[in-house]
Amino acid sequence: MTGTLLAHALLDKGKTIQIFDNNHKGSSSAIAAGIINPVTGRRVVKSWLIDELIPFAKKTYQDLEVKLNEQIFYERNVVRVLFSVKDENHWLEKTGDETVAKYVKENDDLGSFKGKITEGVGLGELESSAQVDMPLILEKSKSYFLNKKIINTEVFDYESVRFENDLVFYQNYKAKKIIFCEGQQGQKNPWFGKLPFEVAKGEVLLVKIPNANFDKILKHKLFIVPLKDDIYWIGSTYDWDNKDDLPTEEKKALLIKKLDEILTIPYEVIDHRAAIRPTIYDRRPLVGFHPVNTLLGIVNGMGTKGASLAPYFVDEFVKLLLENKSVNQEADISRFDLTV
Ligand SMILES: Cc1cc2nc3c(=O)[nH]c(=O)nc-3n(C[C@H](O)[C@H](O)[C@H](O)COP(=O)(O)OP(=O)(O)OC[C@H]3O[C@@H](n4cnc5c(N)ncnc54)[C@H](O)[C@@H]3O)c2cc1C
């Protein structure tokens, strides 16, 4: 999705582009829930830069909705089940902590979840959270780009790239820059592959829960995220060792076991998918140009938070490219030495 957002942003600036994207089936964006979560973890910690990221993401997706004529951004609270008195007290404490109070709210009403899930000791609710339909953005944008004849769906072949007189040549194309937004496959990139990727495989289930009518996102032992027509996204797992993007029976069984512990109403598994999150060892994005070959740029490393990070850091990259504005230091690839 990073490359898709970059393509839209550059087109909006009147730039001529050519996209190469083979829509790899294990691409992270194709299976993500697209949750934008302002605070995370048991300690209820505010996500990095989130006060800036959420309004920026909302504006980007709402503009894209107009362009693609589809709803892709949903403001949706997260109902969080708390499993101990300690967690409940901690949550209540956070409702009075001015750094996160605008996101964290007290809640004692299960709403549409009542009678359909197992309850914990207490409940909390998150505001300003949202859900972005990443697969729909990919699908609709692909049609948009195909219509404009600016997308090539073959695998990009690094070996065919040539550089001459400050220009890049590839097949019949001649360009001023190549920008790589390859997700975890960026590890194979001959110019940027040495960046410290620490990728995390994730597996999810899509299930049908007839007549559940869940209207919010549930954070229980797993996330339950409403999609359409009684279908829910259930996830996810984290595996830092397994580097392939194939679904496994082991993780499927684990997801089903946890889901059985959550739901008290019947459901049916309709799909099981896996992908690799493009996580970087310091958990920050990768934005910038190659220090030696400045014709090559990168926007990657969205890790577990592409829905909130990608709009903002695509914009940072566009400002670097077109206005030579510097990038947030924590995301700038110059924090790593690519010359060794
Ligand atoms: C299980 C799971 C759940 C997630 N849930 C969330 C969530 O709720 N919220 C959130 O914000 N994030 C979530 N994420 C993370 C999110 O998916 C990523 O941060 C984001 O999608 C990364 O997008 P990307 O475009 O950078 O990479 P990708 O989605 O991997 O896209 C890379 C693209 O580059 C193409 N490509 C790569 N190399 C080549 C080549 N040589 N030739 C042609 N094309 C190429 C691929 O085909 C692909 O289309 C989740 C991830 C997983 C795995």
Ligand as a Chemical Component Dictionary entry (heavy atoms), coordinates in Angstrom:
data_LIG
# 
_chem_comp.id                   LIG 
_chem_comp.type                 NON-POLYMER 
_chem_comp.pdbx_formal_charge   0 
_chem_comp.three_letter_code    LIG 
# 
loop_
_chem_comp_atom.comp_id 
_chem_comp_atom.atom_id 
_chem_comp_atom.alt_atom_id 
_chem_comp_atom.type_symbol 
_chem_comp_atom.charge 
_chem_comp_atom.model_Cartn_x 
_chem_comp_atom.model_Cartn_y 
_chem_comp_atom.model_Cartn_z 
_chem_comp_atom.pdbx_ordinal 
LIG C1  C1  C 0 -1.274 -10.310 9.804  1  
LIG C2  C2  C 0 -1.012 -8.842  9.636  2  
LIG C3  C3  C 0 -1.862 -7.927  10.211 3  
LIG C4  C4  C 0 -1.619 -6.563  10.075 4  
LIG N1  N1  N 0 -2.507 -5.676  10.626 5  
LIG C5  C5  C 0 -2.263 -4.343  10.519 6  
LIG C6  C6  C 0 -3.173 -3.410  11.069 7  
LIG O1  O1  O 0 -4.223 -3.761  11.611 8  
LIG N2  N2  N 0 -2.858 -2.091  10.967 9  
LIG C7  C7  C 0 -1.733 -1.649  10.341 10 
LIG O2  O2  O 0 -1.503 -0.444  10.275 11 
LIG N3  N3  N 0 -0.865 -2.531  9.797  12 
LIG C8  C8  C 0 -1.096 -3.851  9.882  13 
LIG N4  N4  N 0 -0.209 -4.742  9.347  14 
LIG C9  C9  C 0 1.026  -4.214  8.746  15 
LIG C10 C10 C 0 0.762  -3.685  7.346  16 
LIG O3  O3  O 0 0.267  -4.738  6.576  17 
LIG C11 C11 C 0 2.048  -3.133  6.753  18 
LIG O4  O4  O 0 2.594  -2.133  7.586  19 
LIG C12 C12 C 0 1.802  -2.510  5.383  20 
LIG O5  O5  O 0 0.797  -3.181  4.707  21 
LIG C13 C13 C 0 3.068  -2.493  4.561  22 
LIG O6  O6  O 0 2.729  -2.058  3.269  23 
LIG P1  P1  P 0 3.822  -1.965  2.129  24 
LIG O7  O7  O 0 3.127  -1.444  0.933  25 
LIG O8  O8  O 0 4.994  -1.197  2.642  26 
LIG O9  O9  O 0 4.295  -3.472  1.883  27 
LIG P2  P2  P 0 3.499  -4.639  1.120  28 
LIG O10 O10 O 0 2.070  -4.610  1.461  29 
LIG O11 O11 O 0 4.224  -5.901  1.380  30 
LIG O12 O12 O 0 3.606  -4.266  -0.401 31 
LIG C14 C14 C 0 4.789  -4.416  -1.136 32 
LIG C15 C15 C 0 4.412  -4.515  -2.609 33 
LIG O13 O13 O 0 5.619  -4.490  -3.389 34 
LIG C16 C16 C 0 5.509  -5.461  -4.388 35 
LIG N5  N5  N 0 6.867  -5.880  -4.768 36 
LIG C17 C17 C 0 7.923  -6.157  -3.937 37 
LIG N6  N6  N 0 8.989  -6.512  -4.667 38 
LIG C18 C18 C 0 8.603  -6.462  -5.978 39 
LIG C19 C19 C 0 9.261  -6.707  -7.216 40 
LIG N7  N7  N 0 10.573 -7.092  -7.287 41 
LIG N8  N8  N 0 8.551  -6.553  -8.372 42 
LIG C20 C20 C 0 7.262  -6.145  -8.366 43 
LIG N9  N9  N 0 6.591  -5.886  -7.198 44 
LIG C21 C21 C 0 7.254  -6.053  -6.042 45 
LIG C22 C22 C 0 4.709  -6.587  -3.740 46 
LIG O14 O14 O 0 4.120  -7.426  -4.702 47 
LIG C23 C23 C 0 3.669  -5.798  -2.957 48 
LIG O15 O15 O 0 2.550  -5.523  -3.746 49 
LIG C24 C24 C 0 -0.462 -6.110  9.396  50 
LIG C25 C25 C 0 0.382  -7.029  8.793  51 
LIG C26 C26 C 0 0.109  -8.401  8.905  52 
LIG C27 C27 C 0 1.015  -9.372  8.223  53 
# 
loop_
_chem_comp_bond.comp_id 
_chem_comp_bond.atom_id_1 
_chem_comp_bond.atom_id_2 
_chem_comp_bond.value_order 
_chem_comp_bond.pdbx_ordinal 
LIG C1  C2  SING 1  
LIG C2  C3  SING 2  
LIG C2  C26 DOUB 3  
LIG C3  C4  DOUB 4  
LIG C4  N1  SING 5  
LIG C4  C24 SING 6  
LIG N1  C5  DOUB 7  
LIG C5  C6  SING 8  
LIG C5  C8  SING 9  
LIG C6  O1  DOUB 10 
LIG C6  N2  SING 11 
LIG N2  C7  SING 12 
LIG C7  O2  DOUB 13 
LIG C7  N3  SING 14 
LIG N3  C8  DOUB 15 
LIG C8  N4  SING 16 
LIG N4  C9  SING 17 
LIG N4  C24 SING 18 
LIG C9  C10 SING 19 
LIG C10 O3  SING 20 
LIG C10 C11 SING 21 
LIG C11 O4  SING 22 
LIG C11 C12 SING 23 
LIG C12 O5  SING 24 
LIG C12 C13 SING 25 
LIG C13 O6  SING 26 
LIG O6  P1  SING 27 
LIG P1  O7  DOUB 28 
LIG P1  O8  SING 29 
LIG P1  O9  SING 30 
LIG O9  P2  SING 31 
LIG P2  O10 DOUB 32 
LIG P2  O11 SING 33 
LIG P2  O12 SING 34 
LIG O12 C14 SING 35 
LIG C14 C15 SING 36 
LIG C15 O13 SING 37 
LIG C15 C23 SING 38 
LIG O13 C16 SING 39 
LIG C16 N5  SING 40 
LIG C16 C22 SING 41 
LIG N5  C17 SING 42 
LIG N5  C21 SING 43 
LIG C17 N6  DOUB 44 
LIG N6  C18 SING 45 
LIG C18 C19 SING 46 
LIG C18 C21 DOUB 47 
LIG C19 N7  SING 48 
LIG C19 N8  DOUB 49 
LIG N8  C20 SING 50 
LIG C20 N9  DOUB 51 
LIG N9  C21 SING 52 
LIG C22 O14 SING 53 
LIG C22 C23 SING 54 
LIG C23 O15 SING 55 
LIG C24 C25 DOUB 56 
LIG C25 C26 SING 57 
LIG C26 C27 SING 58 
# 
